[in-house]
Amino acid sequence: MTSKSAPPLSERHLGHTLRPRQLTMMGLGSAIGAGLFLGSGAGIQAAGPAVLVSYLVAGTLIILVMWALGEMAAAQPNSGAFSVYAERALGRTAGATIGWLWWLQLVVVIAAEALGAAGLLYTVWPAVPVWALSLAFMVLFTAINLAGVRNFGEFEFWFAILKVAAIVLFLAVGAALLLGILPDVASPGLANLTTDFAPQGLGGIAAALFVVIFAFGGTEIVSVAAAETQDPERSVGKAIRTVVWRILVFYIGSVFVIAAVLPATSEGLASPFAGVLDAARIPGAATAITLVAVVALLSALNANLYGASRMAYSLAQRGEAPPFLTRLSGAGVPMLAVGVSVAFGFVATVLELLFPDRVLPALFQLVGSTCLVVWGSALVSQLILRRRAAREGTPLPLKMKGFPALTILGLVLLGLIFVVGFSAEDSRVQLLSTFALIAGIALASAIGARVSGRRQPSR
């Protein structure tokens, strides 16, 4: 890991026009999406109010992961981010495996967010079917991502501002409802939290944990965007600090309100934010928050499509993907990488047409545990690269505090999550499927390296 104020040669043809405020909002945009506005209800159904435990555990882990990523991204901004860091720390096969795993995760998330946004919009505007709305969203955001990183960043900034403002208002209304200060509305108090805190026990918390991890997934996109940001050494540190605390406040605060107002058996959990506002009897508020949730999901789609395309571009640059994916448009956008990253979203639209209301739940189950592997690779890479930098006397522009204790704490939490995950059947199947996918990617990468004669990068 080396300290550089300019991007490496392999990155110089990408744009470098993202501003620090856009980088910060991109981190929020990728994380505040389907996982919060839809997945939070599924988490409460799985674990009851004990879903708050799942959020606290996952929230602590993502703080540690983001600190570790911030250190590496400030030292070496690269569109391959944690994939490149894993390659430097653990070898080419590890780097390629993590890169492709994250790309596949985002490809699925993009489809989930398009369908989720379409489904929510359909509840207030049923004139157009879900599959057609999803198709329109996919076309629109493909065009936005092809337009250039400056336009993309500004679009994402204002999208994120809108949903942050909406969440703040939601928290204010929720607090007023719980405190009993809304006129003519009885407060539910905290009875829903205390009566049956963990109805499904440890198994419910474990099942909810993977829904929660899906929600936090995507936050790491900040480290990918660092490669196209002005003054990455300063911007990354500020963005990561801001993103982490805001996400925790928004997520844990929102879920606390939802769990307190809506019992785990409530039908309102299908659209939990709207369900709370219906309980508050605020005219038109449920429709308004539904429209904001649509914007939030589309913002996350926008950010995740950016991240997926840049990872595909980086993999191609390193010989781990077809070289045509490095082709750039006049605006400095890897246009073919955008195309392959968005393709599954169009496929999912067709599947929604053929199998209505069955695609989105299946997509939610596919990607939860892949986040854990990506986060684990970031922690291991930072542990190795930080020690290597110390041995070689390499200065780092941004250092994670509490090293190595906090990095090891993150790995311990990760290990405990895997242990708990194997205790429940649903999450166990998900973990085993992820491990099988990792093995397949690693095998394909190793065979490809041997056939092409690629060498391990110097460390």
C-alpha positions in Angstrom: 0.0 0.0 0.0 1.5 3.3 -1.1 0.6 6.9 -0.6 -0.2 8.7 -3.9 -1.9 12.0 -4.5 -2.4 11.2 -8.2 -4.2 8.2 -9.5 -2.2 5.3 -10.9 -1.7 5.1 -14.7 -4.4 2.5 -15.1 -6.9 5.0 -13.7 -5.9 8.2 -15.6 -8.4 7.9 -18.4 -11.4 7.8 -16.1 -12.9 11.2 -15.1 -11.8 12.8 -11.8 -14.6 15.3 -11.4 -16.6 13.9 -8.5 -16.7 16.4 -5.7 -16.4 15.5 -2.0 -20.1 16.3 -1.3 -21.1 14.1 -4.2 -18.9 11.3 -2.9 -20.5 11.5 0.5 -24.0 11.4 -0.9 -23.1 8.5 -3.2 -22.3 6.5 -0.1 -25.7 7.3 1.3 -27.4 6.8 -2.0 -26.1 3.2 -2.4 -27.0 2.2 1.2 -30.4 3.9 1.8 -32.5 2.0 -0.7 -34.4 -1.2 -0.9 -32.8 -2.6 2.3 -34.2 0.2 4.4 -37.5 1.0 2.8 -38.5 -2.6 2.1 -36.1 -4.9 3.8 -36.6 -3.3 7.3 -40.1 -4.7 7.3 -38.9 -8.2 6.4 -36.3 -8.0 9.2 -39.0 -7.1 11.8 -41.2 -10.0 10.5 -38.3 -12.4 10.9 -37.0 -11.3 14.4 -39.6 -8.9 15.9 -38.1 -5.9 17.8 -35.0 -8.0 18.3 -34.1 -6.9 14.7 -32.5 -3.9 16.5 -29.8 -6.3 17.8 -29.1 -7.4 14.2 -28.8 -3.7 13.1 -26.4 -2.9 16.0 -24.2 -5.9 15.2 -24.1 -5.2 11.5 -23.7 -1.4 12.1 -20.7 -1.9 14.3 -19.2 -4.2 11.6 -19.7 -1.8 8.8 -18.1 1.1 10.8 -15.0 -1.0 11.2 -15.0 -2.1 7.5 -15.4 1.5 6.3 -12.6 2.7 8.5 -10.3 0.0 7.0 -11.4 0.8 3.5 -10.9 4.5 4.0 -7.3 3.9 5.0 -6.6 1.9 1.8 -8.6 4.1 -0.5 -6.9 7.2 0.6 -3.5 5.6 0.1 -4.4 4.0 -3.3 -7.6 5.3 -5.0 -8.6 2.8 -7.6 -11.9 1.9 -9.3 -11.2 -1.7 -8.3 -11.0 -0.7 -4.6 -11.1 -3.7 -2.2 -10.6 -6.1 -5.2 -7.3 -4.4 -5.9 -6.4 -4.4 -2.2 -7.2 -8.1 -1.9 -5.0 -8.7 -4.9 -2.1 -6.8 -3.3 -2.5 -8.5 0.0 -3.6 -12.0 -0.9 -2.8 -12.6 -4.6 -4.4 -12.3 -8.0 -6.9 -15.1 -7.5 -8.2 -13.5 -4.3 -8.5 -10.1 -5.9 -10.4 -11.4 -9.0 -12.7 -13.5 -6.8 -13.7 -10.6 -4.6 -14.1 -8.3 -7.6 -16.4 -10.6 -9.5 -18.4 -11.5 -6.3 -19.1 -7.9 -5.6 -20.0 -7.2 -9.2 -22.5 -10.1 -9.2 -23.9 -8.8 -5.9 -24.5 -5.3 -7.3 -26.0 -6.7 -10.6 -28.6 -8.5 -8.5 -29.2 -5.4 -6.3 -29.7 -3.2 -9.3 -32.5 -5.5 -10.5 -34.0 -5.7 -7.0 -34.1 -1.9 -6.7 -35.6 -1.4 -10.1 -38.4 -3.9 -9.3 -38.8 -2.6 -5.7 -39.2 1.0 -7.0 -41.6 -0.1 -9.6 -43.7 -2.1 -7.1 -43.9 0.9 -4.7 -44.9 3.3 -7.5 -47.5 0.9 -8.7 -49.3 1.1 -5.3 -50.0 4.8 -5.9 -50.1 4.8 -9.7 -51.5 1.4 -10.9 -52.0 2.6 -14.4 -48.7 1.1 -15.6 -47.7 -2.5 -14.7 -44.7 -3.2 -12.5 -42.6 -4.8 -15.3 -43.1 -1.7 -17.5 -42.1 0.7 -14.8 -39.0 -1.4 -14.0 -38.1 -1.3 -17.7 -38.5 2.4 -17.8 -36.2 2.8 -14.8 -33.5 0.6 -16.2 -33.5 2.6 -19.5 -33.4 6.0 -17.7 -30.5 5.1 -15.3 -28.5 3.4 -18.0 -28.6 6.7 -19.9 -27.7 8.7 -16.8 -24.7 6.5 -16.1 -23.5 6.9 -19.7 -23.8 10.7 -19.6 -20.5 11.3 -17.6 -19.4 11.1 -14.0 -20.0 14.8 -13.2 -23.6 14.7 -14.3 -24.1 11.3 -12.5 -22.6 12.7 -9.3 -24.8 15.8 -9.3 -27.9 13.7 -10.0 -27.0 11.4 -7.1 -26.4 14.3 -4.8 -29.9 15.7 -5.1 -31.5 12.3 -5.0 -29.8 11.6 -1.7 -30.6 15.0 -0.3 -34.3 14.4 -0.9 -34.4 11.0 0.8 -32.3 12.2 3.8 -34.8 15.0 4.3 -37.7 12.6 4.1 -36.1 10.2 6.7 -35.5 13.1 9.1 -39.2 14.1 8.8 -40.2 10.4 9.3 -38.2 10.2 12.5 -39.8 13.4 13.7 -43.3 12.1 13.0 -42.5 8.8 14.6 -41.1 10.4 17.7 -44.2 12.6 18.0 -46.4 9.5 17.6 -44.6 7.5 20.3 -44.6 10.5 22.7 -48.3 10.9 22.2 -48.2 14.5 21.1 -50.1 14.0 17.8 -53.7 15.3 18.1 -56.4 12.7 18.2 -53.9 9.8 17.8 -53.2 7.4 20.6 -49.6 6.6 21.2 -48.7 2.9 20.9 -46.0 3.5 23.5 -43.2 0.9 23.7 -45.5 -2.1 24.3 -44.6 -3.7 20.9 -40.9 -3.6 21.9 -41.3 -5.0 25.4 -44.1 -7.5 25.1 -42.4 -10.0 22.9 -38.9 -8.7 22.0 -37.5 -11.8 20.3 -40.5 -14.0 19.3 -38.3 -16.3 17.1 -35.3 -16.4 19.4 -31.7 -16.5 18.1 -32.9 -18.1 14.8 -35.0 -15.0 14.1 -32.1 -12.7 14.9 -29.9 -14.7 12.6 -32.4 -14.7 9.8 -32.9 -10.9 10.2 -29.1 -10.4 10.3 -28.8 -11.3 6.6 -31.6 -9.0 5.6 -29.9 -6.2 7.6 -26.5 -7.0 5.9 -28.2 -6.7 2.5 -29.4 -3.2 3.7 -25.9 -2.0 4.6 -24.4 -3.5 1.4 -23.3 -0.9 -1.0 -21.8 1.5 1.5 -18.4 0.3 0.4 -19.0 2.0 -3.0 -17.3 5.1 -1.5 -13.9 3.4 -1.9 -14.7 2.6 -5.5 -15.7 6.2 -6.3 -12.5 7.6 -4.7 -10.7 6.9 -8.0 -12.8 9.6 -9.7 -12.9 12.1 -6.9 -11.0 15.4 -6.6 -8.4 15.2 -3.8 -9.2 11.6 -2.7 -6.8 11.6 0.3 -9.0 14.3 2.0 -12.4 13.5 0.4 -12.4 9.8 1.3 -11.8 10.3 5.0 -14.5 12.9 5.3 -17.0 10.9 3.2 -16.5 7.8 5.3 -16.9 9.5 8.6 -20.1 11.3 7.5 -21.6 8.2 5.8 -21.1 5.9 8.7 -22.8 8.0 11.4 -25.7 9.1 9.2 -26.5 5.6 8.1 -26.5 4.4 11.7 -28.8 7.2 12.8 -31.1 6.8 9.9 -31.3 3.0 9.9 -31.5 2.3 13.7 -33.7 5.3 14.3 -36.1 4.4 11.5 -36.2 0.7 12.5 -36.8 1.6 16.2 -39.8 3.7 15.2 -41.2 1.0 12.9 -40.8 -1.8 15.4 -42.4 0.3 18.1 -45.4 1.3 16.1 -46.0 -1.9 14.0 -46.1 -5.3 15.6 -44.2 -8.1 13.8 -47.5 -9.5 12.5 -48.7 -6.2 11.0 -49.6 -6.1 7.3 -48.2 -2.6 7.2 -44.7 -4.1 7.3 -45.0 -4.7 3.6 -44.3 -1.0 3.2 -43.2 -0.1 6.7 -42.6 3.6 6.4 -46.1 4.1 4.9 -47.5 1.8 7.6 -46.2 4.0 10.4 -47.5 7.2 8.7 -50.9 5.5 8.3 -50.9 4.8 12.0 -50.1 8.5 12.6 -53.2 9.5 10.6 -51.4 12.1 8.6 -53.4 12.7 5.4 -51.4 12.0 2.2 -48.3 11.3 4.2 -48.2 7.6 3.4 -48.4 8.3 -0.4 -45.7 11.0 0.0 -43.3 8.7 1.8 -44.0 5.9 -0.8 -42.9 8.3 -3.5 -39.8 9.2 -1.5 -39.1 5.5 -1.1 -39.3 5.2 -4.9 -36.7 8.0 -5.2 -34.5 6.3 -2.6 -34.5 3.0 -4.4 -33.7 4.7 -7.7 -30.9 6.6 -6.1 -29.4 3.4 -4.8 -29.9 1.8 -8.3 -28.0 4.8 -9.8 -25.1 4.5 -7.4 -24.9 0.7 -7.6 -24.8 0.7 -11.4 -21.9 3.2 -11.2 -20.1 0.9 -8.8 -20.7 -2.3 -10.8 -19.5 -0.7 -14.0 -16.3 0.6 -12.4 -15.5 -2.8 -10.9 -16.0 -4.5 -14.3 -13.7 -1.9 -15.8 -11.0 -2.5 -13.2 -11.2 -6.3 -13.6 -10.8 -5.8 -17.4 -7.8 -3.6 -16.8 -6.1 -6.3 -14.7 -6.8 -9.0 -17.3 -9.6 -10.6 -15.2 -12.4 -9.7 -17.6 -12.7 -9.2 -21.4 -10.6 -6.3 -22.5 -13.5 -4.6 -24.4 -14.9 -3.6 -21.0 -12.1 -1.0 -20.7 -13.4 1.0 -23.7 -14.3 4.5 -22.7 -16.7 7.0 -24.2 -15.8 10.6 -25.0 -17.1 11.5 -21.5 -14.7 9.1 -19.9 -17.3 6.5 -19.0 -16.7 2.7 -19.5 -19.8 2.4 -21.6 -19.6 -1.4 -22.3 -19.0 -2.0 -18.6 -22.1 -0.1 -17.9 -23.9 -2.2 -20.5 -23.0 -5.6 -19.1 -23.7 -4.4 -15.5 -27.2 -3.4 -16.4 -28.1 -6.4 -18.5 -29.5 -8.6 -15.6 -31.8 -5.7 -14.6 -33.5 -6.0 -18.0 -33.6 -9.8 -17.6 -35.3 -9.4 -14.2 -37.9 -7.1 -15.8 -38.8 -9.9 -18.2 -39.0 -12.4 -15.4 -41.3 -10.1 -13.5 -43.6 -10.1 -16.5 -43.6 -13.9 -16.6 -43.7 -14.5 -12.8 -45.4 -11.5 -11.2 -44.5 -10.7 -7.5 -42.1 -13.7 -7.3 -38.8 -12.1 -8.5 -38.1 -9.5 -5.8 -38.3 -11.8 -2.8 -36.0 -14.3 -4.6 -33.5 -11.5 -5.3 -33.4 -10.4 -1.6 -32.2 -13.9 -0.7 -29.3 -14.1 -3.1 -26.9 -11.4 -2.0 -26.9 -11.0 1.8 -24.0 -13.2 2.6 -21.9 -12.0 -0.3 -21.5 -8.7 1.6 -19.9 -10.5 4.5 -17.2 -12.0 2.3 -16.4 -8.7 0.7 -16.2 -7.0 4.1 -14.1 -9.8 5.4 -11.7 -9.4 2.5 -11.4 -5.7 3.2 -10.5 -6.3 6.9 -7.9 -9.0 6.1 -6.4 -6.9 3.3 -6.1 -3.8 5.6 -4.5 -5.9 8.3 -1.8 -7.2 5.9 -1.2 -4.0 4.0 -1.0 -1.8 7.1 1.7 -4.1 8.6 3.5 -4.2 5.2 3.5 -0.4 5.1 4.9 -0.2 8.6 7.7 -2.6 7.7 8.6 -0.7 4.6 8.3 2.7 6.2 5.6 3.8 3.8 3.6 6.8 5.1 -0.2 6.6 4.9 -2.4 9.7 4.4 -5.2 8.3 6.5 -4.8 5.7 9.3 -7.5 3.6 11.0 -7.4 4.3 14.7 -7.1 1.4 17.2 -5.2 -0.8 14.8 -4.8 -3.8 14.9 -7.4 -4.3 17.7 -10.4 -2.8 15.9 -9.5 -4.7 12.7 -9.4 -7.9 14.6 -12.6 -7.0 16.4 -14.2 -6.7 13.0 -13.0 -10.1 12.0 -14.3 -11.6 15.3 -17.7 -10.1 14.7 -17.7 -11.4 11.2 -16.8 -14.9 12.4 -19.6 -14.8 15.0 -22.1 -13.8 12.3 -21.1 -16.8 10.2 -21.5 -19.0 13.3 -24.9 -17.6 14.0 -25.8 -17.8 10.3 -25.1 -21.5 10.2 -27.5 -22.0 13.2 -30.6 -21.2 11.0 -31.6 -23.2 8.0 -32.4 -20.2 5.7 -29.1 -18.4 6.3 -27.2 -21.7 6.3 -28.4 -22.4 2.7 -27.5 -18.8 1.7 -24.0 -19.1 3.2 -23.3 -22.5 1.5 -24.5 -21.1 -1.8 -22.2 -18.1 -1.4 -19.2 -20.4 -0.6 -20.0 -22.5 -3.6 -20.1 -19.4 -5.8 -16.8 -18.2 -4.4 -15.2 -21.5 -5.1 -16.5 -21.4 -8.7 -15.2 -17.9 -9.3 -11.8 -18.7 -7.7 -11.4 -21.8 -9.8 -12.3 -20.0 -13.0 -9.9 -17.2 -12.2 -7.0 -19.6 -11.4 -7.6 -21.6 -14.6 -7.8 -18.4 -16.6 -4.5 -17.1 -15.1 -2.8 -20.4 -15.9 -4.1 -20.5 -19.4 -3.1 -16.9 -20.2 0.2 -17.1 -18.3 -0.6 -14.1 -16.1 1.7 -13.7 -13.1 0.9 -12.7 -9.6 1.4 -8.9 -9.1 4.3 -7.7 -7.1 3.5 -6.9 -3.5 
